[in-house]
Amino acid sequence: MSSADLATVLQYFFIAWLAVLAGLVTVKTLRGDINTNGLLHSVQGGEPDPERVASVATTLAIAGYYVIQTLGTPLDDLYHADTRAYFMPDLPGEMLALLGGSISVYVTGKFLRRKNGA
């Protein structure tokens, strides 16, 4: 078995492993085994906080984008001959800025809610 064949086998193994892991987390979340109380609310039973909703939505959207980008990139494009290794694709700077802005809005909202006693 050549190193290219081994890399392909490992690629499919890790894709399958991540799919099983994502499925397991999804099933456990839907069954209630993973506690998601407080994910979108700062006050139990209150309205969802806009900054929390935006932060979760942005994070999930960027993660989805990255997964699609990674799976759509040919394996040969991820190989760097100078280091003889495979690398994950880079996330565009705009996505990093969007993620950083979303987290900044979340932290600011959390700070202001605590300051106002909410």
N, C-alpha and C positions, 0 to 999 in steps of 0.2 A: 504494500500500500504506500503510495507516494505521499509526500507532505501535503500536496494539494487535495488529495482524497481525504486525508485525515482532517484537514481544515474544514472541508465541506461537511463531513460527518459531525464534527464538533459544532459547526454552525447550526445544523439541524437539531442536534441534541439540545443546545442552549435555547433555541427558539421554542422547542417543545417544552423544556423545563420552565421557561418563563410563562408560556401559555398555561401550563398546569398550575403554576404558582398564582397567576392572575385569576384563574378559575376558582382556585381554593379560597383566595381572599374574597372574591365576589360571593361565593356560596356562603361562607361563614358570616359575611356582612349581612346578607339577606336573611339568614337564619337568626341573626341577633347574637351570635357568638362573639363578634367584634363590636365593642361599644362605640357607637358613633354619636352619642349624646354630646352636645356641646360643639359639634363640628361646625355648625352654621349659626349657632345661637350663643350669645354671651350670658343670657339669662334663661334659666330653665323654663320652658314653656312660652318664651317670648317670641317676638318676630325675628326672622333671620336678619343678621347684621349684613348690610350691603358689602362691607369690605371683606367679610369672610366669604360670602358667596362669590365675589369677584376673584378673590385669591384662589379658592378651590377650583373655580371654572378655568381660570388662566393656567394654573398648574396642570390640570388634566388636559387642556387643549395643547399645551406645549409638549407634554409627555406623549400624547397621541401623535403629534406632528413628528416628533423625534423617532418614534417607533416606525411610523410609515416611511420616513426618510431612510432609516437604517435598513429596513427590510427591502427597500427599493434600490439600494445601492449595490451594484455588482461586487462580488467578493474581491475581484482583481483591483478595483478602485480603492479598496481599503488596505491593500498591501503596500508597505513601504520597503523598497529594496535596500535602502541604505541601512536600515535597522533589522531587516529580515523579520518583520513582525507585522501583524494586522492591528489596525487601530479602529476605534469607533469614529464615525463621522463627526465633524465639528458642528456645534449648534451655532446658527448665524447670530451675529452680534445683536441684531434687532430683537431676536427671541430672548436673549439674555437681558436686554434692556427692558423688555416687556415684563419678564418675570421679576426683575428687580423692582420695577415700578409697582407691580401688583403687591409684592411683599411690603414695600414701603408704605403703601396705602393701608394695608392691613395693620402694620405696627402702629401707624399714626392713629388709626381708628381705635385700636385697643388702648393706646395711651390716653386719648381724649375721653373715652368711655370711663376709664378708671379715675381720671382726674375729676370728671363730673359726677362720680359716684354711681354710675349706671351699671 
